[in-house]
Amino acid sequence: MKSGPKGPFRNIDARFDALVIPEPMSGCFLWIGWCTPFGHGQFYVGPELYEYAHRYAWRRSNGPIPPGLWVLHNCDNPPCVNTYHLYLGTQVENMRDSVVRGRHRGGYTAGSRVVSEETCKRISEAKKEGFLRRRVELAVETVIPVVAT
């Protein structure tokens, strides 16, 4: 059987804190450990178990994350783990926020595809009229995330 980390990093919170540095200009606490391609930190919490660093920070300070909610960033900085910059929200709120803050090019993402503002309007109109996919000529994988918003 493998033994866990030794020395000052045996405690999970100490291991986490060792991978965070303050950024004085923004007030962000930046994760300097491993990050995803989108910039979110990944933290090893147990055997073959990783968690987003900002989710771990939220749970450590505020307790469990209710089912269906995400931990979102007020600071719009994915490696930030400052719990004063984090809040709970839904996936739909996260997508709307990404459009408002300009992280998407004038529309919503659906998989790897960006749906333009114009197409979003066409989807909303078609939804009201009851004949969605045929009218906007998009695959169902593209339409469903936009309709949910």
N, C-alpha and C positions, 0 to 999 in steps of 0.2 A: 504494500500500500504506500502511495506517495504521501509525503508530508507537505504541509502547507508552507507559505512564505515564512522565513525566519527573521529575527531581529526587529527593527523598528517598523517593518511593513507587515507584521503579522495581523495587526488590527485593520479591518477593511476600511474604516474611516481614515486611518492614517495613510493607507495606500492611496485612497482617493485624493486626500488633501495634498499629497506629494506631487500630484499631477495637475495642480491648479496654480495659476499665477494671476495676480491682480493686474488689470490694465487701468492705470490711473486716469486716463483721459475720458474713458467711457463709463467707468465703474463696473465693467464686465470682469468676471473671474473666468479667465480663459483656460480651457482644457488643453493640456500640452501632450496628452497621451495619444493613442491611436485614434484616428478620425475616419469616418466614412468619406466617400467621394463628395458628399454634399456638405461636409464640414462638421457633422455632429460627432461628438466624442463617443467612444465605446469603452466601457469599463468592465473588467473581468470581476464578476461577483461570486463565482463558484465554479466547480468542475464543469467545464464545457458550457458555461452560462455567462453571456455578456449582456449588458444593459446600456442603453444610451446614457451618457454621463449626466445630461440635464435631467433625465427622469430619475436617476439615482439621487441627485442633489435634491430634487423636489420631495421624493419619498423620505429622505433622511430628515428634512426640515419640517415637512407637513403631514407625513403619514401616507397611507395607501392612495393610489390614484384610482378613482372610481372607474368601473368598466365603461368603455365607450368614450372616455375623455383622453385627450392628448395633453402633453406639457408643451406650451407654446412660448415663444420668446417675444417680449416687448421690445427688446433691443435689436431684434432682427440680426442677431449674430449667432450662428449655429454652435460654435464651440463654447459659448457662454454658459456657465453653470451657477451664476449668481441667482439665488432664489428670489431676490427682489426684482429680477428681470424676467421671471417666469410666471406663467399663469395657466390655468386649466381651460381647455376649450375643445370643441369638436373638430373633426377632420374637415367639415364644411367651413367652419370659422377659419381654420388654418388656410384653406384654399382661397377664401375671400381675402384674407389678410395678405396672402402672397401676391394677389392681383393689385390690391390697393397700394402695396409697398413697391410695386414694380419688379417683383422677382420673376414674373412671367410676362411674356411679350404681348401685352394687350388682350389677354384672354385667360381662360382656364386651361390647365393641363388635363389630359385624359390619356393615361399611359405615357407614351413618349411623344404624344402629339399635342401641340398647343392649339386650342380652339379660340379663334378670334372673337372680339367683342361683337362683330356683326353676326357671326355664326351663333353666338350665345343668344342674341336677340331673336334670330330665326328659330332657334330651338324653343325658346320661351313662347313665341307666337304659335308654333306648331303644337306645342304641348297643350295650349289653351284650345286649339282647334281639334285636337284629338287624333291627328295623324302624323306622328312624330318622325319616324325614321325615313319614310318615303319622301317627305317634304324637304328635309334638310340634307338628304343624301349622305349620311354618315353611318359608320358601323355602330352597332349597339354599344360596344365597349367605349366608344367616344362619347356617345350621347348620355348614357346613364350618369356619369359623374357630374355633368353640367346640369342635368335635370334635377339632381338631388340638391342643388344649391338654391 
